[in-house]
């Protein structure tokens, strides 16, 4: 399924490269500035670059909170990229403590053992048991190189999925001084910490898989 793709435009984000990547795949992109129209799209992407608190405030100021929650409840696929993925979690500790959207359990923390911050450049992403057969990673080689730019990462309690009997939301992990979630997914809520729109063939494959869901 492809249909209409809406990219949330709250006044920030790397929208040009996202549009170019999808157009390479033959997918028209519509930037969504009015939260009331979000419900009309078959799939929605939440981009993000910058500091968590500032971007979170912009999303709220532009009235997207309830629209995003409603969209998530509809069961249609929502994909967060880079900071957009981080916004899906419960909270972040970037320059203070800030509440996220809370669509995924976990928090955003600064790298504690990284050789250098920010984590910038190409790195390998390895499938977890949850991600090995996930359609978002279809036709992607295990250990695929993707492009990262970030100083904070998602932290998910190891026993959170075990206590609920659910599979882990971590679909792929990356090592940079410590192992962290690189690609996550729970039901219709998906997130990618690296930039697929800057990750050449592997990144385009992920975006193409997203369109096919």
Residue pairs with C-beta under 8 A, 6 or more apart in sequence:
1 42
1 211
1 212
1 213
2 27
2 42
2 211
2 212
3 41
3 42
3 43
4 28
4 30
4 40
4 41
4 42
4 43
5 22
5 27
5 28
5 29
5 30
5 41
5 42
5 43
5 44
5 45
5 211
6 30
6 31
6 32
6 37
6 38
6 40
6 41
6 43
6 44
6 45
7 15
7 18
7 19
7 29
7 30
7 31
7 32
7 44
7 45
7 47
8 32
8 38
8 44
8 45
8 46
8 47
8 59
8 64
8 68
9 15
9 31
9 32
9 33
10 55
10 58
10 59
10 61
10 62
10 64
11 58
11 62
12 48
12 49
12 50
12 54
12 55
12 58
13 47
13 48
13 49
13 55
13 84
14 47
14 49
14 195
14 197
15 31
15 47
17 195
17 197
17 198
18 29
18 45
18 47
18 81
18 197
19 29
19 31
20 197
21 196
21 197
21 203
21 204
21 207
22 28
22 29
22 207
22 211
23 29
24 204
25 204
25 207
25 208
25 211
27 211
30 41
32 38
32 41
32 44
33 62
35 62
35 63
35 64
35 66
35 67
35 68
36 67
38 44
38 64
38 67
38 68
38 70
38 71
39 67
39 70
39 71
39 74
41 71
41 76
42 76
43 76
43 77
43 78
43 79
43 210
43 211
43 213
44 68
44 71
44 76
44 77
44 78
44 79
45 78
45 79
45 80
45 81
45 84
46 68
46 78
46 79
46 80
46 81
46 84
46 87
46 88
47 80
47 81
47 82
47 83
47 84
48 55
48 80
48 81
48 82
48 83
48 84
48 85
48 86
48 87
49 55
49 82
49 83
50 83
51 94
51 95
52 83
52 86
52 87
52 92
52 94
52 95
52 98
52 100
52 108
52 152
53 92
53 94
53 95
53 96
53 98
55 83
55 87
56 87
56 92
56 98
56 99
56 100
59 65
59 68
59 87
65 101
68 78
68 101
68 103
69 101
69 103
71 78
72 78
72 103
72 188
72 189
75 187
75 188
76 188
77 188
77 190
77 210
77 213
78 88
78 103
78 188
78 189
78 190
79 190
79 191
79 192
79 210
80 86
80 87
80 88
80 190
80 191
80 192
81 191
81 192
81 195
81 196
81 197
82 149
82 150
82 192
82 193
82 194
82 195
83 150
84 191
85 154
85 184
85 191
85 192
85 193
86 92
86 100
86 108
86 152
86 154
86 191
86 193
87 100
87 101
88 100
88 101
88 103
88 104
88 184
88 189
88 191
89 100
89 101
89 102
89 103
89 104
89 105
89 106
89 107
89 108
89 154
90 99
90 100
90 102
90 104
90 105
90 106
90 107
91 97
91 98
91 99
91 100
91 107
91 108
92 98
92 100
92 107
92 108
92 152
93 107
93 108
93 109
93 110
93 152
94 108
94 110
94 151
94 152
100 107
100 108
103 189
104 154
104 169
104 184
104 186
104 189
104 191
105 156
105 157
105 160
105 169
106 154
106 155
106 156
106 157
106 160
106 169
106 181
107 154
107 155
108 152
108 153
108 154
108 155
109 152
109 153
109 155
110 117
110 151
110 152
111 117
111 119
111 151
111 152
111 153
111 176
111 177
111 178
111 180
112 177
112 178
113 177
113 178
114 176
114 177
114 178
115 176
115 177
117 151
118 149
118 150
118 151
119 148
119 149
119 150
119 151
119 153
119 176
120 148
120 149
121 147
121 148
122 145
122 146
122 147
122 148
123 145
123 146
123 148
123 174
123 175
123 176
123 194
124 143
124 144
124 145
124 174
124 175
125 143
125 144
125 145
125 146
125 172
125 173
125 174
125 182
125 183
125 194
126 142
126 143
126 172
126 173
126 174
127 137
127 142
127 171
127 172
128 168
128 170
128 171
128 172
128 173
129 167
129 168
130 167
130 168
130 169
130 170
130 171
130 185
131 137
131 170
131 171
131 172
131 183
131 185
132 142
134 171
134 185
135 209
135 212
135 213
136 171
136 183
136 185
136 190
136 206
136 209
136 210
136 213
137 171
137 172
137 183
137 206
137 209
138 205
138 209
138 212
139 205
139 209
140 202
140 205
140 206
140 209
141 202
144 202
145 199
145 202
146 182
146 192
146 194
146 195
146 196
146 199
146 202
146 203
147 194
147 195
147 198
147 199
147 203
148 174
148 176
148 182
148 193
148 194
148 195
149 195
150 193
153 180
153 181
153 193
154 180
154 181
154 184
154 191
154 193
155 180
156 168
156 169
156 170
156 181
156 184
161 167
161 168
161 169
166 186
169 181
169 184
169 185
169 186
170 181
170 183
170 184
171 183
171 184
171 185
172 181
172 182
172 183
173 179
173 180
173 181
173 182
174 180
174 182
174 193
174 194
180 193
181 193
182 192
182 193
182 194
183 190
183 191
183 192
183 193
183 206
184 190
184 191
185 191
190 210
192 206
194 203
195 203
196 202
196 203
196 204
196 206
196 207
197 203
197 207
199 206
